[in-house]
Amino acid sequence: MNTQTSVRAATAVRLTEVTKKYRGGVTALDHVSLPVPRGTFLAVMGPSGSGKSTLLHCAAGLDVPTDGSVHIGDTEISGLSETKRTMLRRERVGFVFQAYNLVPSLSVSDNITLPLRLAGARPDHDWLRTLVAHIGLEGLLNRRPAELSGGQQQRAAVARALVARPDVVFADEPTGALDLHTAGEVLDLLRRLADDFGQTVVMVTHDPGAAARAHEAVVMADGRIRDVVATPSAEKLAQLLTTLERR
């Protein structure tokens, strides 16, 4: 295996010289390159308007870069049609949002398996049992979302993101609606998914404490990556943010 092939095989997501410009001349991403190794829990953070949400949208195939390329595994997604990107997201990408986005009329079990039904696939019941046990939803599968606490709803959303065994899970401010204790439990869960299952997780957050739970944190400002911090601490990340916000 040559070096280039080896890098692709070890990378779950790869952005190469990605630029995203919007009408009016606003540059949300400015030549951003970022490889995300498989099995990594990566946090992306920065001040408001730094480009972190745009990075997530482009990396997940929710938006298309103006220039540059995005790969999920060996598949370049930036050149795919909207229909093909939608199909790829269903099969190979999981999402966790701040607002949970569970369907109120469905049971927890049906919410978790919804992505599979949309893709016309059958659930792997052994994997589903393992997932439910690991995430801590046993005994709750027949309930509706309104019957769960916020933390339980977010756990259900995490299970839904994982049910198709995606290449990568993107989490957009996943603890923003939770109290401090419950947020810590969800962040610990995301970390365990990477450590125990080798699941790649990319999380966007404004919170240095949340980002410090990740293996690595990318700090952005003005559409560019300003720093990459291995084994981040909340104190160091908060200091970096304060420095960037003063510029």
Buried (B, 14 or more C-beta within 10 A) or exposed (E): EEEEEEEBEEBBBBBBEBBBBEEEEEBBBBBBEBBBBBBBBBBBBBBEBBBBBBBBBBBBBBBBBBEBBBBBBEBEBBEBEEEEBBEBBBBBBBBBBBEBEBEEEBBBBBBBBBBBEEEEBEBBEEEBEEBBEBBBBEEBBEBBBEEBEBBBBBBBBBBBBBBBEBBBBBBBBBBBBBEEEBBBBBBEBBBBBBEEBEBBBBBBBBBBBBBBBBBBBBBBBBBBBBBEBEEBBBEBBBEBBEEBEEE
